[in-house]
Amino acid sequence: MTRPIVAIVGRPNVGKSTLLNRIVGRRVAIVEDLPGTTRDRLYADASWAGRDFSIVDTGGLEVHPDSEMIQMIKQQVEIAIEEASVIIFLVDGRDGVTAMDLDVADQLRRSGKPVVLAVNKVDNQGSASLVSEFYKPGLGEPVPISAYHGRGTEELLDRVIALLPPPSAVPEITDMMKLAIVGRPNVGKSMLLNSLLGQERTIVSEIPGTTRDAIDTVFEFNGERFLLIDTAGIKRAGRIGVGVEKYSVIRAHQAIERADIALLVTEAPEGITAQDSHIAGFVSKAYKGVVIIVNKWDLIENKDEAAYEAAIRDSLRFLSYAPILFISAALGTGVKHVLPLVKKVYEERLKRIPTHRLNEMMQVAWKEHNPPSVHGKRLKMLFVTQAQINPPTFVFFVNNPTLVHFSYRRYLENRIRDVFGFTGTSIQLIFKARGEK
């Protein structure tokens, strides 16, 4: 990476996510007054005093983990430390120096990386006297801050910038395909991401909801760069809890909005559930490309792909254009076909149809199936053109847009697909009156 990385490291619940949000200037990380909210590494781009850098929020570091989850969080934090050019060691001024702080300080010293010690929750001048205690970890002069109120963050960033390596030339990154991995909890989304990348980029666990923030990763395949977005498992709206789970669902929805294509991950043993349909509907309404991934195919004894695909088509009729791929992310079976298929779908989203061909199609469609009359009035088709790509958007100029029945809209979409393809992607149809902009 050409941008230097600044990692925020500390024990649980000292305000690391709040500090990241303060530095970036918007709410990027989930913030909750609850230990263990952040688990995976969360990256964001930031700038201070003319220097661009990437800042990474990490889970609470416990040097002596007592559970499998805490051990995985520790591994993620250690990766962030290894990647970082500078580390912000965040502690809680209200708690004073704890034994866990001293353990973290020892680990940071062993890393050999430049460290800036920030004492958080110093909300006023009167509490600044507490900072003197934090010379004890032996990491230099502590910087008193309040991440919540923004107090002291300017001095903190000045110290960080001074320790960054000299800026290197940043090559221009052209617009790249953005791919979101979505699905209900515990279907193997993070496992699929790691299998695609070939490295432990995010935590893989059998615990539902392990991934809480959307995780962005720039990835290169056959010389082409694109962005992979891993997301938290999405639950139906009525089953979304408060706090962390709620924000995770919001984050996943935002990831779909940012993406060009969604990998909709389901699992073979359960089949298509109501939750899968809910997520698929959101992807469709957002006019995204989609590939349906049936994971854990290795757990099915009688592998009848045709019958299984027919069942999926019956459950997700509104995604009849979506290709289906059967894989095992755990074993790597079929994973090599994912990215080539995604690339084909992306090419379909970039396809532009000449106006004359569209109007020829429209004339044939009109002759073969006239639109039904509405209150004695009949729709008249005047002209059609493709207004944009990604998503493919077609504007139909008609005598009266209110006369367009949903069934005729669906008929026109199907005709466009029959003639021009657009496999794997939603297409948008807009109806306007003559002269309307």
Secondary structure, DSSP 8 states (H G I E B T S, - for coil): --S-EEEEE-STTSSHHHHHHHHHTS--S---SSTT---S-EEEEEEETTEEEEEEE-----SS--SHHHHHHHHHHHHHHHH-SEEEEEEETTT-S-HHHHHHHHHHHHHT--EEEEEE---SGGGGGGGGGGGTTSSSS-EE-BTTTTBTHHHHHHHHHHHS------------EEEEEE-STTSSHHHHHHHHHTS--S---SSTT---S-EEEEEEETTEEEEEEE------GGG--STHHHHHHHHHHHHHHH-SEEEEEEETTT-S-HHHHHHHHHHHHTT-EEEEEEE-GGG-SS--HHHHHHHHHHH-GGGTT--EEE-BTTTTBTGGGHHHHHHHHHHHHT----HHHHHHHHHHHHHHS----BTTB---EEEEEEEETTTTEEEEEES-GGG--HHHHHHHHHHHHHHH--TTB--EEEEEETT--
